Amino acid sequence: MTLNHDITIIRNCTTSTQLFPVVETFAYQVSELEDRLKRAEYAYDWDAIESALGQLAVKRYTYKFAYDAASEMEEDEWQYQNDCEINNAMMGDRV
């Protein structure tokens, strides 16, 4: 997958409950890339190290972008829900 594909997936999520599983997937991918980097380092395979570092940098960026978006979305959802509850309580007093 490319960065553009990953960003498209992130942007297509409309709720934090949709986005957090995507974040978890990226976290697993980061972990796998870190393991691949370690194996390349132990093998002194400079081409594999270079490749793994590039992919790891992109995936870490994607993970952070997705995590920040999910956290912000979750906070906005909580605030919206809280505002609705306050509004409903206030409107109930008017009836």
C-alpha positions in Angstrom: 0.0 0.0 0.0 1.1 3.5 -0.7 0.9 6.6 1.5 -1.9 8.0 -0.7 -3.9 4.8 -0.3 -3.4 4.9 3.5 -4.4 8.6 3.8 -7.5 7.9 1.7 -8.5 5.1 4.0 -8.0 7.4 7.0 -10.0 10.3 5.4 -12.9 7.9 4.5 -13.4 7.1 8.1 -16.3 9.2 9.6 -16.1 8.1 13.2 -13.4 7.3 15.7 -14.8 3.8 16.1 -14.0 3.2 12.4 -10.6 4.9 12.6 -9.1 3.3 15.7 -9.0 -0.2 14.1 -7.2 1.3 11.2 -4.7 2.9 13.6 -4.2 -0.6 15.2 -3.5 -2.1 11.8 -0.8 0.6 11.2 0.7 -0.1 14.6 1.1 -3.8 13.7 2.7 -2.8 10.4 5.1 -0.5 12.2 6.1 -3.4 14.5 6.6 -5.7 11.6 8.8 -3.2 9.8 10.8 -2.6 12.9 11.4 -6.4 13.1 12.4 -6.5 9.5 14.8 -3.6 10.1 16.4 -5.5 13.0 16.9 -8.6 10.9 18.5 -6.6 8.1 20.8 -4.9 10.6 21.9 -8.3 12.0 22.5 -9.5 8.5 24.5 -6.3 7.6 22.2 -6.0 4.5 22.5 -2.3 3.7 20.0 -2.4 0.8 17.4 -4.0 3.1 18.2 -1.6 5.9 17.7 1.4 3.5 14.4 -0.1 2.2 13.1 -0.9 5.7 14.0 2.6 7.0 12.2 4.3 4.2 9.1 2.2 4.6 9.2 2.5 8.4 9.4 6.3 8.2 6.4 6.5 6.0 4.4 4.0 8.1 5.2 5.8 11.3 4.0 9.1 9.8 0.8 7.4 8.6 0.3 5.9 12.1 0.8 9.2 13.8 -1.5 11.0 11.4 -4.2 8.4 11.8 -3.9 8.3 15.6 -4.1 12.1 15.9 -7.1 12.1 13.6 -8.9 9.4 15.6 -8.1 11.1 18.9 -9.4 14.4 17.7 -12.5 12.8 16.2 -13.2 11.0 19.5 -12.9 14.2 21.4 -15.2 16.0 18.9 -17.7 13.1 19.2 -17.6 13.3 23.0 -18.1 17.1 22.9 -21.0 16.8 20.5 -22.7 14.1 22.6 -22.2 16.2 25.7 -23.7 19.3 24.0 -26.7 17.3 22.9 -27.3 16.0 26.4 -27.1 19.5 27.8 -29.4 20.9 25.1 -31.9 18.1 25.6 -31.9 18.7 29.3 -32.4 22.4 28.8 -35.2 21.9 26.3 -36.9 19.4 28.7 -37.1 22.2 31.3 -39.0 24.4 28.8 -41.8 22.0 28.2 
